[in-house]
Amino acid sequence: MSVIERMLRRDDVPDDGEFVRLSPMRRRDLKAGVLEVERLAYPKPWSSGVFQSELEQVKSGSRHYLVARLGGRIVGHAGLWFAADEAHVTNVAVHPAARRRGIARTMMSALAEEALRRACVSWTLEVRVSSTGAQELYRSFGFVPAGVRQKYYENTEDAIVMWCHDIDSEEYRARLDALAAGGVM
Ligand SMILES: CC(C)(COP(=O)(O)OP(=O)(O)OC[C@H]1O[C@@H](n2cnc3c(N)ncnc32)[C@H](O)[C@@H]1OP(=O)(O)O)[C@@H](O)C(=O)NCCC(=O)NCCS
């Protein structure tokens, strides 16, 4: 079992606020914290309807969404959209009061494991040019810029398209394990 698999299976750890606990996103999580985190994270947050539509698509297997809790409180959420052997990161958001504690890294690690479980070989995302912190996070997961979508956000801000290939390789396994262990690669 890999380091990250061990980390994600810590169901025995008490929910004492020290550990980030991940679970699949449920409809009830929307009002319980997801919508607030979303509103605090983005200038154009997803509506409840958008989340509900995404969660509907979890049932058919084309989406995967999770929430992160600290001390029982929802502090983050993230998701993937699967298309053939590619996974597209649709959303990664953390409550401003809970940032820089590794919550996004933990959620990204879990998304990577899910993408591998679904036999994906690449993953991709779009990120705002101004979101330099998020770009740093994605670079640590091996994403590299592959292009720009002009005026992608609100018809104003450009998006950087980032890709990460060969996630089914031994090298990528080592990167994920190093990230889970708190190391850098
Ligand atoms: C981007 C975001 C998800 C990061 O969440 P987070 O839980 O604070 O991130 P983590 O603590 O897991 O950070 C992991 C690494 O990413 C990088 N990183 C994250 N935020 C950063 C920032 N503001 N500045 C520089 N690097 C940053 C760092 O390398 C960090 O490692 P370190 O803390 O050991 O230096 C969060 O800031 C957020 O919700 N932003 C608004 C929404 C958004 O832009 N989402 C991305 C959409 S594409």
The ligand as an SDF file (V2000), in Angstrom:
LIG
                    3D

 48 50  0  0  0  0  0  0  0  0999 V2000
   -5.4430   27.4560   -4.3850 C   0  0  0  0  0  0  0  0  0  0  0  0
   -6.0190   26.8990   -3.0820 C   0  0  0  0  0  0  0  0  0  0  0  0
   -7.0050   25.7820   -3.4240 C   0  0  0  0  0  0  0  0  0  0  0  0
   -4.8500   26.3340   -2.2490 C   0  0  0  0  0  0  0  0  0  0  0  0
   -5.3940   25.7400   -1.0690 O   0  0  0  0  0  0  0  0  0  0  0  0
   -4.4830   25.4540    0.2290 P   0  0  0  0  0  0  0  0  0  0  0  0
   -5.1630   24.4370    1.0490 O   0  0  0  0  0  0  0  0  0  0  0  0
   -4.1360   26.7460    0.8860 O   0  0  0  0  0  0  0  0  0  0  0  0
   -3.1560   24.8580   -0.4340 O   0  0  0  0  0  0  0  0  0  0  0  0
   -2.0880   23.9290    0.3130 P   0  0  0  0  0  0  0  0  0  0  0  0
   -1.8920   24.4190    1.7100 O   0  0  0  0  0  0  0  0  0  0  0  0
   -2.4380   22.5070    0.1200 O   0  0  0  0  0  0  0  0  0  0  0  0
   -0.7830   24.2890   -0.5250 O   0  0  0  0  0  0  0  0  0  0  0  0
    0.0300   23.2940   -1.1350 C   0  0  0  0  0  0  0  0  0  0  0  0
    1.1370   23.9970   -1.8870 C   0  0  0  0  0  0  0  0  0  0  0  0
    0.5840   24.7900   -2.9610 O   0  0  0  0  0  0  0  0  0  0  0  0
    1.3250   26.0290   -3.0730 C   0  0  0  0  0  0  0  0  0  0  0  0
    0.4610   27.1260   -2.6700 N   0  0  0  0  0  0  0  0  0  0  0  0
   -0.8080   27.0800   -2.2280 C   0  0  0  0  0  0  0  0  0  0  0  0
   -1.2890   28.3250   -1.9960 N   0  0  0  0  0  0  0  0  0  0  0  0
   -0.2820   29.1700   -2.3120 C   0  0  0  0  0  0  0  0  0  0  0  0
   -0.1650   30.5870   -2.2900 C   0  0  0  0  0  0  0  0  0  0  0  0
   -1.1720   31.3840   -1.9230 N   0  0  0  0  0  0  0  0  0  0  0  0
    1.0090   31.1340   -2.6890 N   0  0  0  0  0  0  0  0  0  0  0  0
    2.0450   30.3630   -3.0580 C   0  0  0  0  0  0  0  0  0  0  0  0
    2.0030   28.9970   -3.1020 N   0  0  0  0  0  0  0  0  0  0  0  0
    0.8460   28.4220   -2.7270 C   0  0  0  0  0  0  0  0  0  0  0  0
    2.5050   25.8920   -2.1180 C   0  0  0  0  0  0  0  0  0  0  0  0
    3.5500   25.2500   -2.8330 O   0  0  0  0  0  0  0  0  0  0  0  0
    1.9290   24.9800   -1.0560 C   0  0  0  0  0  0  0  0  0  0  0  0
    2.9070   24.2960   -0.3350 O   0  0  0  0  0  0  0  0  0  0  0  0
    3.5580   24.9900    0.9940 P   0  0  0  0  0  0  0  0  0  0  0  0
    2.4520   25.5730    1.8050 O   0  0  0  0  0  0  0  0  0  0  0  0
    4.2500   23.8380    1.6540 O   0  0  0  0  0  0  0  0  0  0  0  0
    4.4830   26.0470    0.4650 O   0  0  0  0  0  0  0  0  0  0  0  0
   -6.7120   28.0090   -2.2530 C   0  0  0  0  0  0  0  0  0  0  0  0
   -5.8320   29.1170   -2.1290 O   0  0  0  0  0  0  0  0  0  0  0  0
   -8.0200   28.5010   -2.8480 C   0  0  0  0  0  0  0  0  0  0  0  0
   -9.0820   27.9640   -2.5570 O   0  0  0  0  0  0  0  0  0  0  0  0
   -7.9550   29.5380   -3.7180 N   0  0  0  0  0  0  0  0  0  0  0  0
   -9.1480   30.1020   -4.3360 C   0  0  0  0  0  0  0  0  0  0  0  0
   -9.7330   29.1350   -5.3400 C   0  0  0  0  0  0  0  0  0  0  0  0
   -8.7550   28.7760   -6.4520 C   0  0  0  0  0  0  0  0  0  0  0  0
   -8.0450   29.6200   -6.9900 O   0  0  0  0  0  0  0  0  0  0  0  0
   -8.7540   27.4690   -6.7950 N   0  0  0  0  0  0  0  0  0  0  0  0
   -7.9660   26.9810   -7.8920 C   0  0  0  0  0  0  0  0  0  0  0  0
   -8.8730   26.9650   -9.0770 C   0  0  0  0  0  0  0  0  0  0  0  0
   -8.0150   26.4870  -10.5450 S   0  0  0  0  0  0  0  0  0  0  0  0
  1  2  1  0
  2  3  1  0
  2  4  1  0
  2 36  1  0
  4  5  1  0
  5  6  1  0
  6  7  2  0
  6  8  1  0
  6  9  1  0
  9 10  1  0
 10 11  2  0
 10 12  1  0
 10 13  1  0
 13 14  1  0
 14 15  1  0
 15 16  1  0
 15 30  1  0
 16 17  1  0
 17 18  1  0
 17 28  1  0
 18 19  1  0
 18 27  1  0
 19 20  2  0
 20 21  1  0
 21 22  1  0
 21 27  2  0
 22 23  1  0
 22 24  2  0
 24 25  1  0
 25 26  2  0
 26 27  1  0
 28 29  1  0
 28 30  1  0
 30 31  1  0
 31 32  1  0
 32 33  2  0
 32 34  1  0
 32 35  1  0
 36 37  1  0
 36 38  1  0
 38 39  2  0
 38 40  1  0
 40 41  1  0
 41 42  1  0
 42 43  1  0
 43 44  2  0
 43 45  1  0
 45 46  1  0
 46 47  1  0
 47 48  1  0
M  END
$$$$
